[in-house]
Amino acid sequence: MKKLLLIVLLIVGCGSKLNTNPDDIQVITSDIDRFWSTVDNYEGELSVALDKEYIEKGTDGLKDFTSTQIINAEKLANQYLADKEYYASIRNNSLLTIETKEDIIKYFKVFKSIYPKAKFPDIYYLIGRRSSGGTVSKNGLLILIGAEVHTDFNKYVPTVIHELMHPNQAEINSSWGSSLTQAIHEGGADFIASLVLGDSIKMNDETYNYGYQHEEELWREFSTKMYETGEIGQEEIHKWFYGGQKEGVPTMLGYFIGYQITKSYYDKMENKQKAIYRILNNHFSKRLLNDSGYPNF
């Protein structure tokens, strides 16, 4: 019995490890094919068909994504039926996602070259209800890309590379942490991704263009409550990362601020590999900010 238990544990353990070789990763797009087949061929209630043919038959990635983003088939059906024209506009892009694999592996290898400790999840492309363009699974072992969010095919790979940073980062308490910690976590992921992709390639061009034009005023506003935690901290995190900005201002500006902090730190450091390690393994946000010399305008 003990030998059997040991074998089971070993099998489970092996199945839960991230890849260390970029060539071993998988890019899985079967959920996308099944989504379009379902909406093209259903009879009766779309929600029933999506539940039976799309979600129940879905990959592990889709099941994880459903639990936090899609929620249930009824919500997905309602979103699709309300936005059929939009979904039709991204259909061709979504069906070509498998073609990103070559570039993904290429950039994964670049990341490995600058961060030898790098680990690589498999990538699942999915169709959701426009709630998330990219995230990682609850256990951190899968990258999940909401293909329907991306109207520009060229944004798939930058999103994957940003999400790659999260399984390679130290965990943070985003529920009750500070907006500064969140900025270094998300903006740091964007910055390291820029070392891999090149500085001109971003997930969100609008956010960065606005950020560069309004950097001083954004910092003045952000810095007033950046150490707050608890309920105030949550309000700040929502504001700077999840769409809480005023009308006419781009979302995700906290990413820009964190990017600028970590870039300033990286530029100051002579040992670039150590700088990358510290950015990815940040445990003391205030200290990293102080060491960065930011703001320097």
C-alpha positions as CSV (number, residue, x, y, z in Angstrom):
1,M,0.0,0.0,0.0
2,K,2.8,2.4,0.9
3,K,4.5,1.7,-2.5
4,L,1.3,2.3,-4.3
5,L,0.7,5.6,-2.5
6,L,4.3,6.7,-3.4
7,I,3.7,5.9,-7.0
8,V,0.5,7.9,-7.1
9,L,2.1,10.8,-5.4
10,L,5.0,10.7,-7.9
11,I,2.6,10.6,-10.8
12,V,0.6,13.6,-9.4
13,G,3.8,15.5,-8.7
14,C,5.1,15.0,-12.2
15,G,1.8,16.1,-13.7
16,S,1.8,19.3,-11.7
17,K,5.3,20.6,-12.6
18,L,5.9,23.4,-15.0
19,N,8.1,22.9,-18.0
20,T,11.7,24.0,-17.8
21,N,12.3,23.6,-21.5
22,P,10.4,26.0,-23.8
23,D,10.3,23.3,-26.5
24,D,8.1,21.1,-24.3
25,I,5.2,23.6,-23.9
26,Q,1.9,23.0,-25.5
27,V,-0.4,25.5,-27.1
28,I,-4.0,24.2,-26.9
29,T,-6.8,25.7,-29.0
30,S,-9.4,22.9,-29.0
31,D,-11.8,24.9,-26.9
32,I,-12.0,27.6,-29.5
33,D,-12.9,25.1,-32.3
34,R,-15.6,23.6,-30.0
35,F,-17.0,27.0,-29.1
36,W,-17.6,28.0,-32.7
37,S,-19.0,24.5,-33.6
38,T,-21.4,24.9,-30.7
39,V,-22.7,28.4,-31.6
40,D,-23.0,27.4,-35.3
41,N,-24.9,24.2,-34.7
42,Y,-27.0,24.5,-31.6
43,E,-30.7,23.9,-31.4
44,G,-32.9,25.1,-28.6
45,E,-31.3,27.2,-25.8
46,L,-27.8,28.3,-26.5
47,S,-26.9,28.2,-22.8
48,V,-27.8,24.5,-22.7
49,A,-25.7,23.8,-25.7
50,L,-22.7,25.7,-24.4
51,D,-22.9,24.0,-21.1
52,K,-23.1,20.5,-22.6
53,E,-20.8,20.8,-25.7
54,Y,-18.4,23.6,-24.7
55,I,-17.9,23.8,-20.9
56,E,-18.6,20.1,-19.9
57,K,-16.4,18.8,-22.7
58,G,-13.8,21.5,-22.1
59,T,-10.1,21.3,-21.3
60,D,-8.7,21.7,-17.9
61,G,-7.8,25.3,-18.9
62,L,-11.4,26.1,-19.9
63,K,-12.8,24.6,-16.6
64,D,-10.4,26.8,-14.6
65,F,-11.2,29.8,-16.7
66,T,-14.9,29.2,-16.3
67,S,-14.7,29.1,-12.5
68,T,-13.4,32.7,-12.3
69,Q,-14.2,34.4,-15.6
70,I,-17.1,32.7,-17.6
71,I,-18.9,31.7,-14.4
72,N,-21.6,29.7,-16.2
73,A,-23.0,28.9,-19.6
74,E,-26.0,31.2,-19.2
75,K,-23.8,34.2,-18.7
76,L,-21.6,33.2,-21.7
77,A,-24.7,32.7,-23.9
78,N,-26.1,36.1,-22.9
79,Q,-22.9,37.8,-23.7
80,Y,-22.5,36.1,-27.0
81,L,-26.1,36.8,-28.1
82,A,-25.8,40.5,-27.0
83,D,-22.5,40.9,-28.9
84,K,-22.8,38.6,-31.9
85,E,-21.4,41.1,-34.3
86,Y,-18.3,41.7,-32.0
87,Y,-17.7,37.9,-31.6
88,A,-18.0,37.5,-35.4
89,S,-15.3,40.2,-35.8
90,I,-12.7,38.2,-33.7
91,R,-13.6,34.8,-35.1
92,N,-10.8,34.6,-37.7
93,N,-8.2,35.8,-35.2
94,S,-9.3,33.2,-32.7
95,L,-9.1,30.3,-35.2
96,L,-5.5,31.3,-36.0
97,T,-4.2,31.3,-32.5
98,I,-2.3,28.0,-33.0
99,E,0.0,30.0,-35.3
100,T,1.4,31.9,-32.3
101,K,3.2,28.8,-31.0
102,E,6.4,29.4,-32.9
103,D,6.8,32.9,-31.7
104,I,5.8,31.9,-28.1
105,I,8.5,29.3,-28.0
106,K,11.0,31.8,-29.5
107,Y,10.3,34.4,-26.8
108,F,10.2,31.8,-24.0
109,K,13.8,30.9,-25.0
110,V,14.7,34.6,-24.8
111,F,13.2,34.7,-21.3
112,K,15.2,31.6,-20.3
113,S,18.4,33.3,-21.5
114,I,17.9,36.3,-19.2
115,Y,16.3,34.3,-16.3
116,P,17.8,30.8,-16.2
117,K,15.4,29.8,-13.4
118,A,12.4,30.3,-15.7
119,K,9.5,27.8,-15.8
120,F,7.0,27.6,-18.6
121,P,3.3,26.7,-18.3
122,D,1.2,25.3,-21.2
123,I,-1.0,27.9,-23.0
124,Y,-4.7,27.5,-23.4
125,Y,-6.6,29.7,-25.8
126,L,-10.3,30.0,-24.9
127,I,-13.5,31.9,-25.8
128,G,-15.0,33.7,-22.8
129,R,-17.4,36.6,-22.2
130,R,-15.0,39.5,-22.7
131,S,-14.0,39.5,-19.0
132,S,-10.3,38.7,-19.3
133,G,-7.7,38.8,-22.1
134,G,-5.2,36.8,-20.1
135,T,-4.7,35.2,-16.7
136,V,-3.1,32.2,-15.1
137,S,-4.9,29.2,-13.6
138,K,-5.5,29.1,-9.8
139,N,-2.6,26.7,-9.3
140,G,-0.3,28.8,-11.6
141,L,0.3,25.9,-13.9
142,L,-1.5,27.1,-17.0
143,I,-1.7,30.4,-19.0
144,L,-5.3,31.1,-20.0
145,I,-5.9,33.5,-22.9
146,G,-9.4,34.9,-23.6
147,A,-9.1,35.0,-27.3
148,E,-12.3,37.0,-27.8
149,V,-10.9,40.0,-26.0
150,H,-8.1,40.6,-28.6
151,T,-9.2,42.4,-31.8
152,D,-5.6,42.7,-32.8
153,F,-4.0,39.3,-33.6
154,N,-0.6,40.8,-32.8
155,K,-1.6,41.3,-29.1
156,Y,-1.9,37.5,-28.4
157,V,1.9,36.9,-28.0
158,P,2.6,40.0,-25.8
159,T,-0.3,38.9,-23.5
160,V,1.1,35.4,-23.2
161,I,4.6,36.8,-22.4
162,H,3.2,39.1,-19.7
163,E,1.2,36.2,-18.2
164,L,4.4,34.0,-18.3
165,M,5.9,36.3,-15.7
166,H,3.3,35.6,-13.1
167,P,4.2,31.9,-12.5
168,N,7.8,33.1,-12.3
169,Q,7.1,35.8,-9.7
170,A,6.8,35.6,-6.0
171,E,3.2,35.4,-4.8
172,I,1.5,38.5,-3.5
173,N,-1.6,39.1,-1.4
174,S,-3.6,41.1,-4.0
175,S,-6.8,40.8,-1.9
176,W,-5.6,43.1,0.8
177,G,-2.3,44.4,-0.3
178,S,-1.2,47.8,-1.4
179,S,-1.5,49.4,-4.8
180,L,2.3,49.9,-4.8
181,T,2.9,46.1,-4.4
182,Q,0.3,45.5,-7.2
183,A,2.0,48.0,-9.4
184,I,5.4,46.4,-9.0
185,H,3.9,42.9,-9.6
186,E,1.9,43.8,-12.7
187,G,4.2,46.6,-14.0
188,G,7.2,44.5,-13.3
189,A,5.7,41.7,-15.4
190,D,5.2,44.2,-18.2
191,F,8.8,45.4,-17.8
192,I,10.4,42.0,-17.9
193,A,8.2,41.1,-20.8
194,S,9.6,44.2,-22.6
195,L,13.1,42.9,-22.1
196,V,11.9,39.7,-23.9
197,L,9.8,41.3,-26.6
198,G,11.5,44.6,-27.1
199,D,10.4,47.9,-25.5
200,S,8.0,48.9,-28.3
201,I,5.7,45.9,-27.9
202,K,3.1,46.3,-25.2
203,M,-0.2,44.6,-24.3
204,N,-1.9,47.9,-24.0
205,D,-0.6,50.8,-26.2
206,E,-3.3,53.2,-25.1
207,T,-2.4,52.9,-21.4
208,Y,1.3,53.5,-22.1
209,N,0.8,56.3,-24.5
210,Y,-1.4,58.1,-21.9
211,G,1.1,57.3,-19.1
212,Y,4.1,58.8,-20.9
213,Q,2.1,62.0,-21.6
214,H,0.8,62.4,-18.0
215,E,3.4,60.7,-15.9
216,E,4.0,63.4,-13.3
217,E,0.4,63.9,-12.5
218,L,-0.3,60.2,-12.4
219,W,2.5,59.7,-9.9
220,R,1.3,62.6,-7.7
221,E,-2.1,61.0,-7.6
222,F,-0.9,57.4,-7.2
223,S,1.7,58.1,-4.5
224,T,-0.8,59.6,-2.1
225,K,-2.4,56.3,-1.2
226,M,0.1,53.7,-2.6
227,Y,0.9,52.2,0.9
228,E,-2.7,51.8,1.9
229,T,-3.9,48.2,2.5
230,G,-7.3,46.8,3.6
231,E,-10.4,48.4,2.2
232,I,-8.7,51.6,1.1
233,G,-6.0,49.6,-0.6
234,Q,-8.6,47.5,-2.4
235,E,-10.3,50.7,-3.7
236,E,-6.9,51.9,-5.0
237,I,-6.2,48.6,-6.6
238,H,-9.6,48.6,-8.4
239,K,-9.0,52.2,-9.5
240,W,-5.5,51.7,-10.9
241,F,-5.7,48.1,-12.3
242,Y,-9.3,47.1,-12.9
243,G,-11.2,49.9,-14.6
244,G,-11.8,52.3,-11.8
245,Q,-10.4,55.4,-13.5
246,K,-12.6,58.3,-14.5
247,E,-14.3,58.3,-17.9
248,G,-12.0,59.1,-20.8
249,V,-8.9,57.8,-19.0
250,P,-7.4,54.5,-20.0
251,T,-7.5,51.5,-17.6
252,M,-4.6,49.7,-16.1
253,L,-2.5,52.8,-15.4
254,G,-1.0,51.1,-12.4
255,Y,0.8,48.8,-14.8
256,F,2.5,51.8,-16.3
257,I,3.6,53.1,-12.9
258,G,5.0,49.8,-11.9
259,Y,6.7,49.5,-15.3
260,Q,8.4,52.9,-14.7
261,I,9.5,52.0,-11.2
262,T,11.0,48.6,-12.2
263,K,12.6,50.0,-15.3
264,S,14.2,52.8,-13.2
265,Y,15.6,50.1,-10.8
266,Y,16.8,47.9,-13.6
267,D,18.6,50.8,-15.4
268,K,20.4,51.7,-12.2
269,M,21.7,48.2,-11.5
270,E,25.0,47.1,-12.9
271,N,24.2,43.4,-12.5
272,K,21.1,43.0,-14.8
273,Q,20.5,39.4,-14.0
274,K,20.2,40.2,-10.2
275,A,17.9,43.1,-11.1
276,I,15.6,40.7,-13.0
277,Y,15.6,38.3,-10.1
278,R,14.7,40.9,-7.6
279,I,11.9,42.4,-9.7
280,L,10.4,39.0,-10.2
281,N,10.9,38.1,-6.5
282,N,9.8,41.3,-4.9
283,H,8.9,41.0,-1.2
284,F,9.6,44.6,0.0
285,S,7.9,47.1,-2.4
286,K,8.8,50.2,-0.5
287,R,12.5,49.2,-0.4
288,L,12.5,48.4,-4.1
289,L,10.9,51.8,-4.8
290,N,13.5,53.6,-2.8
291,D,16.3,51.7,-4.5
292,S,14.8,52.5,-7.9
293,G,15.3,56.2,-7.6
294,Y,11.9,56.8,-9.0
295,P,10.5,59.3,-9.7
296,N,13.4,60.8,-11.5
297,F,11.6,63.7,-13.3
